[in-house]
């Protein structure tokens, strides 16, 4: 298990994954979840006071998806299972060590740097690793 969690965290993460990346399919949604869990795990300055999924999801100014109707709806069993997998063990590139992602828009290029180093792209989402992942405990 990568982080401690409660049942409400599983649902919350599933809702965020859906609201941020439903158009990216299961893999894209899990990549978004991977970033959230990385923020709980990391010891980097920006996230050192983020100790649980709730705090990561609601960190001020971080996830636009929390303001959408997709986030407001209950998580489905499938979304909760994907979220639980991410919480327990699931990680993959390009979000393996990523702490940020951005959707620059369909057909637009990813920035080389965006609060970190460009790690890769999945469909419309660009993922960014910290400058020194090993120093952040990832």
N, CA, C and O atoms as a GROMACS GRO file, in nm:
protein
  552
    1UNK      N    1   0.085  -0.117   0.000
    1UNK     CA    2   0.000   0.000   0.000
    1UNK      C    3   0.090   0.124   0.000
    1UNK      O    4   0.183   0.135   0.081
    2UNK      N    5   0.062   0.217  -0.092
    2UNK     CA    6   0.144   0.338  -0.105
    2UNK      C    7   0.107   0.443  -0.001
    2UNK      O    8   0.196   0.512   0.049
    3UNK      N    9  -0.022   0.456   0.031
    3UNK     CA   10  -0.066   0.554   0.131
    3UNK      C   11  -0.181   0.496   0.213
    3UNK      O   12  -0.254   0.408   0.168
    4UNK      N   13  -0.196   0.548   0.335
    4UNK     CA   14  -0.311   0.508   0.416
    4UNK      C   15  -0.435   0.573   0.356
    4UNK      O   16  -0.428   0.678   0.294
    5UNK      N   17  -0.549   0.507   0.376
    5UNK     CA   18  -0.671   0.561   0.318
    5UNK      C   19  -0.793   0.516   0.396
    5UNK      O   20  -0.790   0.420   0.473
    6UNK      N   21  -0.902   0.590   0.374
    6UNK     CA   22  -1.034   0.553   0.425
    6UNK      C   23  -1.122   0.528   0.303
    6UNK      O   24  -1.086   0.563   0.192
    7UNK      N   25  -1.237   0.467   0.324
    7UNK     CA   26  -1.329   0.442   0.212
    7UNK      C   27  -1.367   0.572   0.141
    7UNK      O   28  -1.381   0.574   0.019
    8UNK      N   29  -1.382   0.679   0.217
    8UNK     CA   30  -1.418   0.807   0.155
    8UNK      C   31  -1.307   0.858   0.063
    8UNK      O   32  -1.334   0.927  -0.035
    9UNK      N   33  -1.181   0.825   0.095
    9UNK     CA   34  -1.069   0.865   0.009
    9UNK      C   35  -1.075   0.794  -0.125
    9UNK      O   36  -1.044   0.852  -0.229
   10UNK      N   37  -1.114   0.668  -0.123
   10UNK     CA   38  -1.123   0.589  -0.246
   10UNK      C   39  -1.226   0.652  -0.339
   10UNK      O   40  -1.201   0.670  -0.458
   11UNK      N   41  -1.341   0.684  -0.286
   11UNK     CA   42  -1.447   0.747  -0.364
   11UNK      C   43  -1.403   0.885  -0.414
   11UNK      O   44  -1.426   0.919  -0.530
   12UNK      N   45  -1.341   0.963  -0.328
   12UNK     CA   46  -1.295   1.096  -0.363
   12UNK      C   47  -1.194   1.090  -0.478
   12UNK      O   48  -1.203   1.167  -0.573
   13UNK      N   49  -1.098   1.000  -0.468
   13UNK     CA   50  -0.998   0.987  -0.573
   13UNK      C   51  -1.063   0.940  -0.703
   13UNK      O   52  -1.028   0.989  -0.811
   14UNK      N   53  -1.156   0.847  -0.695
   14UNK     CA   54  -1.227   0.802  -0.815
   14UNK      C   55  -1.301   0.916  -0.884
   14UNK      O   56  -1.300   0.926  -1.007
   15UNK      N   57  -1.364   1.000  -0.806
   15UNK     CA   58  -1.436   1.116  -0.860
   15UNK      C   59  -1.340   1.214  -0.927
   15UNK      O   60  -1.370   1.268  -1.034
   16UNK      N   61  -1.225   1.238  -0.865
   16UNK     CA   62  -1.128   1.330  -0.924
   16UNK      C   63  -1.070   1.272  -1.053
   16UNK      O   64  -1.056   1.344  -1.152
   17UNK      N   65  -1.038   1.144  -1.051
   17UNK     CA   66  -0.983   1.080  -1.171
   17UNK      C   67  -1.082   1.095  -1.287
   17UNK      O   68  -1.042   1.125  -1.400
   18UNK      N   69  -1.209   1.074  -1.260
   18UNK     CA   70  -1.312   1.089  -1.363
   18UNK      C   71  -1.320   1.234  -1.411
   18UNK      O   72  -1.320   1.260  -1.531
   19UNK      N   73  -1.328   1.327  -1.318
   19UNK     CA   74  -1.349   1.467  -1.356
   19UNK      C   75  -1.230   1.526  -1.431
   19UNK      O   76  -1.247   1.618  -1.512
   20UNK      N   77  -1.111   1.477  -1.405
   20UNK     CA   78  -0.992   1.529  -1.471
   20UNK      C   79  -0.959   1.457  -1.602
   20UNK      O   80  -0.895   1.515  -1.690
   21UNK      N   81  -1.002   1.331  -1.615
   21UNK     CA   82  -0.950   1.253  -1.730
   21UNK      C   83  -1.045   1.149  -1.787
   21UNK      O   84  -0.999   1.051  -1.846
   22UNK      N   85  -1.175   1.168  -1.773
   22UNK     CA   86  -1.268   1.067  -1.824
   22UNK      C   87  -1.247   1.041  -1.973
   22UNK      O   88  -1.264   0.928  -2.018
   23UNK      N   89  -1.212   1.142  -2.049
   23UNK     CA   90  -1.190   1.126  -2.193
   23UNK      C   91  -1.060   1.057  -2.228
   23UNK      O   92  -1.035   1.028  -2.346
   24UNK      N   93  -0.977   1.029  -2.129
   24UNK     CA   94  -0.847   0.965  -2.152
   24UNK      C   95  -0.852   0.814  -2.128
   24UNK      O   96  -0.750   0.746  -2.141
   25UNK      N   97  -0.969   0.763  -2.094
   25UNK     CA   98  -0.982   0.619  -2.071
   25UNK      C   99  -0.929   0.577  -1.936
   25UNK      O  100  -0.881   0.659  -1.857
   26UNK      N  101  -0.937   0.448  -1.909
   26UNK     CA  102  -0.895   0.391  -1.780
   26UNK      C  103  -0.749   0.425  -1.749
   26UNK      O  104  -0.718   0.468  -1.638
   27UNK      N  105  -0.661   0.406  -1.845
   27UNK     CA  106  -0.519   0.432  -1.822
   27UNK      C  107  -0.495   0.579  -1.787
   27UNK      O  108  -0.422   0.608  -1.692
   28UNK      N  109  -0.556   0.670  -1.860
   28UNK     CA  110  -0.540   0.813  -1.834
   28UNK      C  111  -0.594   0.853  -1.698
   28UNK      O  112  -0.534   0.935  -1.629
   29UNK      N  113  -0.707   0.794  -1.661
   29UNK     CA  114  -0.764   0.824  -1.529
   29UNK      C  115  -0.670   0.774  -1.419
   29UNK      O  116  -0.652   0.842  -1.318
   30UNK      N  117  -0.612   0.658  -1.439
   30UNK     CA  118  -0.520   0.605  -1.338
   30UNK      C  119  -0.393   0.689  -1.330
   30UNK      O  120  -0.336   0.704  -1.222
   31UNK      N  121  -0.348   0.743  -1.443
   31UNK     CA  122  -0.231   0.832  -1.439
   31UNK      C  123  -0.257   0.954  -1.352
   31UNK      O  124  -0.171   0.996  -1.275
   32UNK      N  125  -0.377   1.010  -1.365
   32UNK     CA  126  -0.415   1.124  -1.281
   32UNK      C  127  -0.415   1.082  -1.134
   32UNK      O  128  -0.363   1.156  -1.049
   33UNK      N  129  -0.471   0.967  -1.103
   33UNK     CA  130  -0.469   0.916  -0.967
   33UNK      C  131  -0.328   0.896  -0.915
   33UNK      O  132  -0.300   0.921  -0.798
   34UNK      N  133  -0.240   0.849  -1.003
   34UNK     CA  134  -0.099   0.828  -0.969
   34UNK      C  135  -0.035   0.959  -0.921
   34UNK      O  136   0.040   0.959  -0.824
   35UNK      N  137  -0.066   1.069  -0.989
   35UNK     CA  138  -0.012   1.201  -0.950
   35UNK      C  139  -0.062   1.239  -0.811
   35UNK      O  140   0.014   1.288  -0.728
   36UNK      N  141  -0.190   1.217  -0.785
   36UNK     CA  142  -0.247   1.252  -0.654
   36UNK      C  143  -0.177   1.172  -0.544
   36UNK      O  144  -0.137   1.229  -0.442
   37UNK      N  145  -0.163   1.043  -0.563
   37UNK     CA  146  -0.098   0.958  -0.461
   37UNK      C  147   0.049   1.000  -0.445
   37UNK      O  148   0.100   1.002  -0.333
   38UNK      N  149   0.116   1.032  -0.555
   38UNK     CA  150   0.255   1.079  -0.545
   38UNK      C  151   0.264   1.203  -0.456
   38UNK      O  152   0.361   1.219  -0.382
   39UNK      N  153   0.165   1.290  -0.463
   39UNK     CA  154   0.166   1.411  -0.381
   39UNK      C  155   0.152   1.380  -0.233
   39UNK      O  156   0.202   1.454  -0.149
   40UNK      N  157   0.086   1.273  -0.200
   40UNK     CA  158   0.074   1.231  -0.060
   40UNK      C  159   0.205   1.168  -0.014
   40UNK      O  160   0.249   1.189   0.100
   41UNK      N  161   0.268   1.091  -0.101
   41UNK     CA  162   0.390   1.017  -0.068
   41UNK      C  163   0.513   1.109  -0.059
   41UNK      O  164   0.599   1.088   0.026
   42UNK      N  165   0.520   1.209  -0.145
   42UNK     CA  166   0.641   1.289  -0.159
   42UNK      C  167   0.676   1.371  -0.035
   42UNK      O  168   0.592   1.403   0.048
   43UNK      N  169   0.804   1.404  -0.026
   43UNK     CA  170   0.852   1.491   0.080
   43UNK      C  171   0.900   1.625   0.024
   43UNK      O  172   0.962   1.704   0.095
   44UNK      N  173   0.870   1.652  -0.104
   44UNK     CA  174   0.906   1.780  -0.165
   44UNK      C  175   0.835   1.894  -0.092
   44UNK      O  176   0.725   1.876  -0.040
   45UNK      N  177   0.898   2.011  -0.088
   45UNK     CA  178   0.847   2.125  -0.012
   45UNK      C  179   0.701   2.157  -0.038
   45UNK      O  180   0.624   2.174   0.056
   46UNK      N  181   0.661   2.166  -0.163
   46UNK     CA  182   0.525   2.206  -0.198
   46UNK      C  183   0.420   2.113  -0.139
   46UNK      O  184   0.306   2.154  -0.114
   47UNK      N  185   0.456   1.988  -0.117
   47UNK     CA  186   0.360   1.889  -0.072
   47UNK      C  187   0.392   1.828   0.065
   47UNK      O  188   0.328   1.731   0.105
   48UNK      N  189   0.489   1.884   0.137
   48UNK     CA  190   0.529   1.821   0.263
   48UNK      C  191   0.419   1.823   0.369
   48UNK      O  192   0.424   1.743   0.463
   49UNK      N  193   0.320   1.911   0.356
   49UNK     CA  194   0.208   1.912   0.451
   49UNK      C  195   0.084   1.842   0.397
   49UNK      O  196  -0.024   1.849   0.457
   50UNK      N  197   0.099   1.775   0.286
   50UNK     CA  198  -0.009   1.695   0.227
   50UNK      C  199   0.009   1.552   0.278
   50UNK      O  200   0.100   1.481   0.235
   51UNK      N  201  -0.078   1.511   0.370
   51UNK     CA  202  -0.060   1.382   0.435
   51UNK      C  203  -0.166   1.278   0.402
   51UNK      O  204  -0.160   1.165   0.448
   52UNK      N  205  -0.264   1.318   0.322
   52UNK     CA  206  -0.371   1.224   0.288
   52UNK      C  207  -0.434   1.264   0.154
   52UNK      O  208  -0.408   1.373   0.102
   53UNK      N  209  -0.515   1.177   0.102
   53UNK     CA  210  -0.576   1.200  -0.029
   53UNK      C  211  -0.668   1.322  -0.028
   53UNK      O  212  -0.667   1.400  -0.123
   54UNK      N  213  -0.745   1.339   0.077
   54UNK     CA  214  -0.834   1.454   0.086
   54UNK      C  215  -0.756   1.585   0.072
   54UNK      O  216  -0.795   1.672  -0.006
   55UNK      N  217  -0.646   1.598   0.147
   55UNK     CA  218  -0.566   1.720   0.140
   55UNK      C  219  -0.505   1.740   0.001
   55UNK      O  220  -0.496   1.854  -0.046
   56UNK      N  221  -0.464   1.632  -0.064
   56UNK     CA  222  -0.407   1.642  -0.198
   56UNK      C  223  -0.512   1.688  -0.299
   56UNK      O  224  -0.485   1.776  -0.380
   57UNK      N  225  -0.630   1.629  -0.293
   57UNK     CA  226  -0.737   1.663  -0.387
   57UNK      C  227  -0.781   1.808  -0.371
   57UNK      O  228  -0.807   1.877  -0.469
   58UNK      N  229  -0.790   1.854  -0.246
   58UNK     CA  230  -0.841   1.989  -0.221
   58UNK      C  231  -0.733   2.093  -0.194
   58UNK      O  232  -0.762   2.202  -0.144
   59UNK      N  233  -0.608   2.060  -0.226
   59UNK     CA  234  -0.503   2.161  -0.212
   59UNK      C  235  -0.539   2.279  -0.302
   59UNK      O  236  -0.571   2.262  -0.420
   60UNK      N  237  -0.534   2.398  -0.246
   60UNK     CA  238  -0.582   2.519  -0.314
   60UNK      C  239  -0.519   2.537  -0.453
   60UNK      O  240  -0.397   2.530  -0.471
   61UNK      N  241  -0.606   2.559  -0.551
   61UNK     CA  242  -0.563   2.592  -0.686
   61UNK      C  243  -0.502   2.479  -0.767
   61UNK      O  244  -0.434   2.506  -0.866
   62UNK      N  245  -0.524   2.354  -0.727
   62UNK     CA  246  -0.455   2.245  -0.795
   62UNK      C  247  -0.537   2.171  -0.900
   62UNK      O  248  -0.487   2.149  -1.011
   63UNK      N  249  -0.658   2.133  -0.871
   63UNK     CA  250  -0.735   2.049  -0.964
   63UNK      C  251  -0.864   2.117  -1.006
   63UNK      O  252  -0.957   2.132  -0.927
   64UNK      N  253  -0.869   2.158  -1.131
   64UNK     CA  254  -0.989   2.223  -1.185
   64UNK      C  255  -1.110   2.130  -1.182
   64UNK      O  256  -1.224   2.176  -1.172
   65UNK      N  257  -1.084   2.001  -1.191
   65UNK     CA  258  -1.193   1.903  -1.194
   65UNK      C  259  -1.282   1.906  -1.071
   65UNK      O  260  -1.397   1.862  -1.078
   66UNK      N  261  -1.231   1.955  -0.959
   66UNK     CA  262  -1.314   1.959  -0.837
   66UNK      C  263  -1.429   2.058  -0.850
   66UNK      O  264  -1.520   2.057  -0.768
   67UNK      N  265  -1.426   2.142  -0.952
   67UNK     CA  266  -1.530   2.243  -0.973
   67UNK      C  267  -1.631   2.203  -1.080
   67UNK      O  268  -1.712   2.286  -1.123
   68UNK      N  269  -1.627   2.078  -1.124
   68UNK     CA  270  -1.714   2.035  -1.234
   68UNK      C  271  -1.825   1.942  -1.186
   68UNK      O  272  -1.813   1.879  -1.080
   69UNK      N  273  -1.933   1.932  -1.263
   69UNK     CA  274  -2.040   1.837  -1.230
   69UNK      C  275  -1.991   1.691  -1.227
   69UNK      O  276  -2.045   1.610  -1.151
   70UNK      N  277  -1.891   1.658  -1.307
   70UNK     CA  278  -1.838   1.521  -1.306
   70UNK      C  279  -1.781   1.484  -1.168
   70UNK      O  280  -1.788   1.369  -1.126
   71UNK      N  281  -1.726   1.583  -1.100
   71UNK     CA  282  -1.670   1.558  -0.968
   71UNK      C  283  -1.781   1.542  -0.863
   71UNK      O  284  -1.766   1.467  -0.766
   72UNK      N  285  -1.890   1.612  -0.882
   72UNK     CA  286  -1.999   1.610  -0.785
   72UNK      C  287  -2.074   1.477  -0.779
   72UNK      O  288  -2.126   1.440  -0.674
   73UNK      N  289  -2.079   1.406  -0.890
   73UNK     CA  290  -2.152   1.279  -0.894
   73UNK      C  291  -2.077   1.169  -0.818
   73UNK      O  292  -1.954   1.172  -0.809
   74UNK      N  293  -2.151   1.075  -0.762
   74UNK     CA  294  -2.089   0.962  -0.690
   74UNK      C  295  -1.995   0.883  -0.780
   74UNK      O  296  -2.018   0.871  -0.901
   75UNK      N  297  -1.890   0.829  -0.721
   75UNK     CA  298  -1.799   0.742  -0.795
   75UNK      C  299  -1.867   0.608  -0.820
   75UNK      O  300  -1.937   0.556  -0.734
   76UNK      N  301  -1.844   0.553  -0.939
   76UNK     CA  302  -1.897   0.421  -0.971
   76UNK      C  303  -1.807   0.315  -0.907
   76UNK      O  304  -1.697   0.345  -0.862
   77UNK      N  305  -1.854   0.193  -0.903
   77UNK     CA  306  -1.772   0.084  -0.848
   77UNK      C  307  -1.644   0.068  -0.929
   77UNK      O  308  -1.537   0.042  -0.873
   78UNK      N  309  -1.654   0.082  -1.061
   78UNK     CA  310  -1.536   0.071  -1.147
   78UNK      C  311  -1.435   0.181  -1.114
   78UNK      O  312  -1.315   0.154  -1.106
   79UNK      N  313  -1.482   0.304  -1.095
   79UNK     CA  314  -1.392   0.415  -1.061
   79UNK      C  315  -1.329   0.394  -0.924
   79UNK      O  316  -1.211   0.423  -0.904
   80UNK      N  317  -1.407   0.343  -0.830
   80UNK     CA  318  -1.352   0.316  -0.696
   80UNK      C  319  -1.246   0.206  -0.702
   80UNK      O  320  -1.146   0.213  -0.632
   81UNK      N  321  -1.268   0.106  -0.785
   81UNK     CA  322  -1.168  -0.002  -0.797
   81UNK      C  323  -1.039   0.050  -0.859
   81UNK      O  324  -0.930   0.015  -0.814
   82UNK      N  325  -1.051   0.135  -0.962
   82UNK     CA  326  -0.931   0.196  -1.021
   82UNK      C  327  -0.857   0.280  -0.918
   82UNK      O  328  -0.735   0.273  -0.907
   83UNK      N  329  -0.931   0.358  -0.841
   83UNK     CA  330  -0.870   0.443  -0.738
   83UNK      C  331  -0.801   0.358  -0.632
   83UNK      O  332  -0.690   0.391  -0.589
   84UNK      N  333  -0.864   0.251  -0.590
   84UNK     CA  334  -0.805   0.164  -0.489
   84UNK      C  335  -0.676   0.100  -0.541
   84UNK      O  336  -0.579   0.087  -0.467
   85UNK      N  337  -0.675   0.061  -0.667
   85UNK     CA  338  -0.554   0.005  -0.727
   85UNK      C  339  -0.440   0.107  -0.724
   85UNK      O  340  -0.326   0.072  -0.693
   86UNK      N  341  -0.472   0.233  -0.756
   86UNK     CA  342  -0.369   0.338  -0.754
   86UNK      C  343  -0.320   0.361  -0.611
   86UNK      O  344  -0.200   0.377  -0.588
   87UNK      N  345  -0.409   0.362  -0.517
   87UNK     CA  346  -0.372   0.382  -0.377
   87UNK      C  347  -0.282   0.268  -0.328
   87UNK      O  348  -0.184   0.292  -0.257
   88UNK      N  349  -0.314   0.147  -0.366
   88UNK     CA  350  -0.240   0.032  -0.314
   88UNK      C  351  -0.107   0.007  -0.385
   88UNK      O  352  -0.006  -0.020  -0.320
   89UNK      N  353  -0.106   0.016  -0.519
   89UNK     CA  354   0.017  -0.027  -0.586
   89UNK      C  355   0.039   0.029  -0.726
   89UNK      O  356   0.153   0.031  -0.772
   90UNK      N  357  -0.062   0.074  -0.795
   90UNK     CA  358  -0.051   0.103  -0.938
   90UNK      C  359   0.027   0.231  -0.964
   90UNK      O  360  -0.003   0.336  -0.908
   91UNK      N  361   0.128   0.220  -1.050
   91UNK     CA  362   0.206   0.334  -1.098
   91UNK      C  363   0.248   0.303  -1.240
   91UNK      O  364   0.274   0.187  -1.273
   92UNK      N  365   0.256   0.404  -1.324
   92UNK     CA  366   0.300   0.382  -1.462
   92UNK      C  367   0.355   0.511  -1.520
   92UNK      O  368   0.317   0.620  -1.479
   93UNK      N  369   0.443   0.496  -1.615
   93UNK     CA  370   0.492   0.611  -1.692
   93UNK      C  371   0.383   0.652  -1.789
   93UNK      O  372   0.313   0.566  -1.842
   94UNK      N  373   0.368   0.779  -1.814
   94UNK     CA  374   0.460   0.888  -1.782
   94UNK      C  375   0.436   0.955  -1.647
   94UNK      O  376   0.498   1.058  -1.619
   95UNK      N  377   0.350   0.899  -1.562
   95UNK     CA  378   0.320   0.962  -1.433
   95UNK      C  379   0.389   0.893  -1.315
   95UNK      O  380   0.359   0.924  -1.200
   96UNK      N  381   0.481   0.801  -1.342
   96UNK     CA  382   0.541   0.721  -1.236
   96UNK      C  383   0.591   0.806  -1.119
   96UNK      O  384   0.560   0.776  -1.004
   97UNK      N  385   0.666   0.911  -1.147
   97UNK     CA  386   0.715   1.002  -1.044
   97UNK      C  387   0.653   1.142  -1.054
   97UNK      O  388   0.696   1.234  -0.984
   98UNK      N  389   0.555   1.158  -1.139
   98UNK     CA  390   0.499   1.291  -1.166
   98UNK      C  391   0.425   1.350  -1.047
   98UNK      O  392   0.356   1.280  -0.973
   99UNK      N  393   0.441   1.481  -1.030
   99UNK     CA  394   0.369   1.555  -0.926
   99UNK      C  395   0.271   1.655  -0.987
   99UNK      O  396   0.190   1.714  -0.916
  100UNK      N  397   0.280   1.674  -1.117
  100UNK     CA  398   0.192   1.767  -1.187
  100UNK      C  399   0.149   1.709  -1.320
  100UNK      O  400   0.220   1.627  -1.380
  101UNK      N  401   0.033   1.751  -1.366
  101UNK     CA  402  -0.009   1.724  -1.502
  101UNK      C  403  -0.082   1.846  -1.553
  101UNK      O  404  -0.126   1.931  -1.476
  102UNK      N  405  -0.093   1.852  -1.684
  102UNK     CA  406  -0.160   1.964  -1.748
  102UNK      C  407  -0.224   1.913  -1.876
  102UNK      O  408  -0.170   1.826  -1.943
  103UNK      N  409  -0.340   1.967  -1.908
  103UNK     CA  410  -0.405   1.939  -2.034
  103UNK      C  411  -0.400   2.069  -2.114
  103UNK      O  412  -0.485   2.156  -2.095
  104UNK      N  413  -0.302   2.082  -2.205
  104UNK     CA  414  -0.286   2.208  -2.278
  104UNK      C  415  -0.393   2.229  -2.385
  104UNK      O  416  -0.404   2.338  -2.442
  105UNK      N  417  -0.471   2.126  -2.413
  105UNK     CA  418  -0.573   2.134  -2.516
  105UNK      C  419  -0.539   2.041  -2.631
  105UNK      O  420  -0.423   2.013  -2.658
  106UNK      N  421  -0.641   1.995  -2.696
  106UNK     CA  422  -0.624   1.899  -2.805
  106UNK      C  423  -0.534   1.956  -2.914
  106UNK      O  424  -0.556   2.067  -2.964
  107UNK      N  425  -0.433   1.878  -2.951
  107UNK     CA  426  -0.342   1.917  -3.058
  107UNK      C  427  -0.235   2.017  -3.020
  107UNK      O  428  -0.153   2.055  -3.104
  108UNK      N  429  -0.234   2.062  -2.894
  108UNK     CA  430  -0.133   2.158  -2.850
  108UNK      C  431  -0.016   2.084  -2.785
  108UNK      O  432  -0.034   1.978  -2.725
  109UNK      N  433   0.102   2.140  -2.798
  109UNK     CA  434   0.223   2.079  -2.743
  109UNK      C  435   0.232   2.095  -2.592
  109UNK      O  436   0.178   2.189  -2.535
  110UNK      N  437   0.301   2.001  -2.530
  110UNK     CA  438   0.331   2.009  -2.387
  110UNK      C  439   0.445   2.108  -2.367
  110UNK      O  440   0.535   2.119  -2.450
  111UNK      N  441   0.439   2.179  -2.256
  111UNK     CA  442   0.550   2.267  -2.219
  111UNK      C  443   0.667   2.180  -2.175
  111UNK      O  444   0.648   2.072  -2.119
  112UNK      N  445   0.789   2.228  -2.201
  112UNK     CA  446   0.909   2.155  -2.158
  112UNK      C  447   0.917   2.150  -2.006
  112UNK      O  448   0.952   2.047  -1.948
  113UNK      N  449   0.885   2.262  -1.943
  113UNK     CA  450   0.884   2.270  -1.798
  113UNK      C  451   0.750   2.327  -1.752
  113UNK      O  452   0.700   2.426  -1.808
  114UNK      N  453   0.693   2.264  -1.652
  114UNK     CA  454   0.568   2.311  -1.592
  114UNK      C  455   0.571   2.262  -1.448
  114UNK      O  456   0.524   2.152  -1.420
  115UNK      N  457   0.624   2.340  -1.359
  115UNK     CA  458   0.642   2.297  -1.220
  115UNK      C  459   0.717   2.164  -1.214
  115UNK      O  460   0.687   2.079  -1.131
  116UNK      N  461   0.811   2.148  -1.302
  116UNK     CA  462   0.890   2.026  -1.308
  116UNK      C  463   0.934   1.998  -1.450
  116UNK      O  464   0.920   2.082  -1.539
  117UNK      N  465   0.989   1.880  -1.469
  117UNK     CA  466   1.046   1.840  -1.597
  117UNK      C  467   0.947   1.752  -1.672
  117UNK      O  468   0.889   1.660  -1.613
  118UNK      N  469   0.927   1.780  -1.798
  118UNK     CA  470   0.835   1.702  -1.879
  118UNK      C  471   0.875   1.554  -1.878
  118UNK      O  472   0.988   1.519  -1.910
  119UNK      N  473   0.781   1.469  -1.839
  119UNK     CA  474   0.807   1.325  -1.830
  119UNK      C  475   0.742   1.248  -1.944
  119UNK      O  476   0.788   1.139  -1.979
  120UNK      N  477   0.637   1.302  -2.001
  120UNK     CA  478   0.571   1.233  -2.111
  120UNK      C  479   0.426   1.275  -2.122
  120UNK      O  480   0.374   1.354  -2.043
  121UNK      N  481   0.362   1.219  -2.224
  121UNK     CA  482   0.225   1.256  -2.254
  121UNK      C  483   0.140   1.132  -2.272
  121UNK      O  484   0.186   1.030  -2.324
  122UNK      N  485   0.015   1.142  -2.228
  122UNK     CA  486  -0.085   1.040  -2.257
  122UNK      C  487  -0.206   1.114  -2.310
  122UNK      O  488  -0.269   1.191  -2.238
  123UNK      N  489  -0.238   1.090  -2.436
  123UNK     CA  490  -0.348   1.158  -2.505
  123UNK      C  491  -0.334   1.309  -2.488
  123UNK      O  492  -0.239   1.368  -2.539
  124UNK      N  493  -0.426   1.374  -2.416
  124UNK     CA  494  -0.421   1.521  -2.402
  124UNK      C  495  -0.350   1.568  -2.276
  124UNK      O  496  -0.339   1.688  -2.254
  125UNK      N  497  -0.303   1.477  -2.192
  125UNK     CA  498  -0.240   1.516  -2.066
  125UNK      C  499  -0.088   1.506  -2.072
  125UNK      O  500  -0.032   1.408  -2.122
  126UNK      N  501  -0.023   1.609  -2.021
  126UNK     CA  502   0.123   1.615  -2.011
  126UNK      C  503   0.159   1.597  -1.863
  126UNK      O  504   0.095   1.656  -1.776
  127UNK      N  505   0.259   1.516  -1.836
  127UNK     CA  506   0.298   1.486  -1.698
  127UNK      C  507   0.439   1.536  -1.670
  127UNK      O  508   0.527   1.534  -1.757
  128UNK      N  509   0.458   1.582  -1.545
  128UNK     CA  510   0.584   1.648  -1.507
  128UNK      C  511   0.638   1.591  -1.376
  128UNK      O  512   0.569   1.584  -1.275
  129UNK      N  513   0.765   1.551  -1.382
  129UNK     CA  514   0.836   1.500  -1.265
  129UNK      C  515   0.904   1.616  -1.192
  129UNK      O  516   0.932   1.720  -1.252
  130UNK      N  517   0.932   1.598  -1.063
  130UNK     CA  518   1.014   1.698  -0.994
  130UNK      C  519   1.156   1.695  -1.051
  130UNK      O  520   1.196   1.595  -1.112
  131UNK      N  521   1.231   1.801  -1.030
  131UNK     CA  522   1.369   1.808  -1.080
  131UNK      C  523   1.452   1.688  -1.031
  131UNK      O  524   1.529   1.631  -1.108
  132UNK      N  525   1.435   1.651  -0.904
  132UNK     CA  526   1.511   1.540  -0.844
  132UNK      C  527   1.414   1.446  -0.771
  132UNK      O  528   1.396   1.459  -0.650
  133UNK      N  529   1.352   1.351  -0.844
  133UNK     CA  530   1.254   1.263  -0.780
  133UNK      C  531   1.308   1.189  -0.658
  133UNK      O  532   1.235   1.168  -0.561
  134UNK      N  533   1.433   1.150  -0.661
  134UNK     CA  534   1.492   1.076  -0.548
  134UNK      C  535   1.499   1.161  -0.422
  134UNK      O  536   1.488   1.108  -0.312
  135UNK      N  537   1.518   1.292  -0.436
  135UNK     CA  538   1.521   1.382  -0.321
  135UNK      C  539   1.382   1.405  -0.263
  135UNK      O  540   1.368   1.451  -0.150
  136UNK      N  541   1.281   1.374  -0.341
  136UNK     CA  542   1.142   1.392  -0.296
  136UNK      C  543   1.084   1.264  -0.239
  136UNK      O  544   0.967   1.262  -0.201
  137UNK      N  545   1.163   1.159  -0.232
  137UNK     CA  546   1.115   1.034  -0.176
  137UNK      C  547   1.027   0.954  -0.269
  137UNK      O  548   0.951   0.867  -0.225
  138UNK      N  549   1.035   0.982  -0.398
  138UNK     CA  550   0.956   0.908  -0.493
  138UNK      C  551   1.037   0.794  -0.549
  138UNK      O  552   0.988   0.717  -0.632
   0.00000   0.00000   0.00000
